[in-house]
Amino acid sequence: MALGFNTESKPVTNILPIIKFDAKAGDFIRQDRQQDAGGQWNRTESELSFPLRMMVDFENLEVGWLSFSTGAPDFHMVRVGERMPEKPSDEHKHAFRLRLFSDDLGTREFSGSSKTLLRAVDLLHNEYEAAKGKNAGKVPVVEVTGTSTVTVNTPKGELRFKSPKWAIVDWVERPSGLGEAPVAAQGKSSAKDEDLF
């Protein structure tokens, strides 16, 4: 080509599989992608059973805005503690994004914008913050034992949602599936006893 551009499409193969939480049904759902013989990517979903145990990378937790108005997720995120980005549009809602890992599930992305889930993640992050000093160099293991019902009174009447029942039950060495801890975290904690969730 005269302009020197490569205009050939390349398939996206490095998308991290996800776990979703349905705040109405109270289900954790794993989503997987498989490529068929023709090169097309297909997505399958399956509900996860309780109890669930996962390592959670709170050290790299991101917060910001999320919209699905175009049909695909549109994230505008920063690390916790950084200045929040401006709200991109009226369709964007407050959201979080982080990584989870377990031997059965591998590394997964977990995000959400429902207020019920945001409150539950905030409380779990408080638990992480309170215990991380005694667990330097380690990642928290969270166990989800089920869900609890949350009722919200609205002008349209009472609405019912589900919130995860979860807690940090252990601290372990950071698995390679979660990648490295951030540089700032590496510098202030030893390899023996740092916590990450």
Order of alpha helices (4+ residues) and beta strands (2+ residues): beta-beta-beta-beta-beta-beta-beta-beta-alpha-beta-beta-alpha
